[in-house]
Amino acid sequence: MTRHIPSDRDAIRKEIEELRRVIEYHNYKYYVENSPEISDLEFDRLMERLKKLEKQYPEFQSPDSPTQKVGGQPIEGFKHVRHDPPMLSIENTYSETELRDFDARVRRLLQPERPQYVVEHKIDGVSVAVIYEEGRLVLGATRGDGETGDDITHNIRTVRGLPLRLRTDKHKPPPRLEVRGEVYMTNADLAHVNALQKQRGERPFANPRNAAAGSLKLLDPKICAERRLRFFAHSEGATQELPVPGHVDFLRYLRELGLPVVPHAGPFDRIDNVIAWCDAEMQRRHELEYETDGFVVKVNDYQQRDRLGFTSKAPRWAIAYKIELWQASTRIKNIFVQVGKTGVLTPVAELEPVQIAGTTVSRVSLHNADEIKRKDIHIGDWVVVEKAGKIIPHVVRVESEKRTGQEKPYHFPNRCPACHEPVVRDEGGVYIRCVNPNCPAQLKERIIFWASRSAMDIEGLGPAVVDALVDRGLVRSIADLYRLSLQQLSEVILSEGSKQRISKKAQTILQGLEASKHRGLARVLTGLGIRHVGERNAQLLADTFGSIDRLA
């Protein structure tokens, strides 16, 4: 019997196959699960090794290899692709009332059944359709007019996180799967691409959507590959053997096949819960790495969708709930740091005053050092500042195309600006904190918070009075507030500028201090400003323990 001895070529083939498997796994962890297990450097080394082996051994090359995402040969022009079914638009509203009207119509049409809703981020990108056959990516097309789009397969293959071959460890892919979604560019990648554009003497892109749209219409996929485009799946097209009853299950199914799916929540039974989730998400909109201008609300159950049907232009089972945005362009004059009650140093941009939604905005929080780095914010930059609904203003992006070279990078201080003690990064690595327990800035913020309406509600004890009390050394702790005399308060109020009714204002503060002694345990726990103990947790602790003594 002849024994088979593996050749060097067998070993090379196996190494190539293993490299592809490992790279696809790490792509999935990074783009789909958002939980990378290796560094970018380690990933790049794996990719370079695979490229080198495929170049040396072309007989082992494959169109499904991760290396093919760097782009192939340019094409001469775009072919047209017909969408069946059409890629319809979605009705939209900026009104909470109209969103509730949508819910009422859906409930009326589905009686006696009750709908559940899925809510997705509405990504500000380019709508595309992607088709897989037997698990292989075979076509990518733009939405176009909804009936007909352009074949952009050569560029779709370069989109990061979009697999060339679907995963098969949990499901056997259907014979044909059409997925519809958004190709987008992150804000950080836009800054990177615009820097390259300027180096080449080319015009930078105004926003991520324009950059994504322009990149997908390039004839040369190698250039498109440099643009760092990404993809979120959000709906199905023409698909065979779809094994799920509703949209939440469909998104989970796509994720298990290796596709990145749009951030979403649900199913929700009530429209009130939908609105509450949307409001909460808008509060953190500035933290997202991509642009979004609202949400898409969809009926979850596919049978209910069939009953609701379509108008000539849009489905009756979905609506886009868009948030009205007010934006203005202004310049950052300076950046300074505020010290909070827990010692967190928060960078604040001082702006050229600008009118947004009827108010003058002259300052805006930059949140933390990582946010400044992510958005590449410099002193002197022109920035787009936005107010959305009831949300406080925030910086959306830097207008890097307006840079003159006179802008200066901001360097976070390594000492507290109030007490000059060294600062440290917290355990999460996000916040920089002053850990000096005697820091006067922290003390002032703790007292202001203690006196606030959500805590002890002490009338008259505002920032100006607190500043004077601490600066004069009359208050070194919250307990010192309750030792203040009428004369001490009157002198402080006089020194900070008020000349009339000084005694009455001082008396009001003393009465507020006395009344605060009877506010209850939950208010006390809230007012102490303990990390991770807000109003809700303070109430839970108070209900559970009943007294400070039992809590201690």
PyMOL commands that set and color helices and strands:
alter all, ss='L'
color gray80, all
select helices_A, chain A and resi 8-32+40-56+58-60+66-70+96-110+153-156+187-199+208-216+221-226+247-256+271-283+285-287+302-308+369-375+400-402+440-450+463-471+478-481+486-495+502-516+521-527+535-545+548-551
alter helices_A, ss='H'
color red, helices_A
select strands_A, chain A and resi 80-82+92-93+117-123+126-133+136-142+148-150+176-184+230-236+264-268+292-299+318-322+325-339+345-356+359-365+378-379+382-388+394-398+408-409+423-425+432-434
alter strands_A, ss='S'
color yellow, strands_A
deselect
rebuild
show_as cartoon
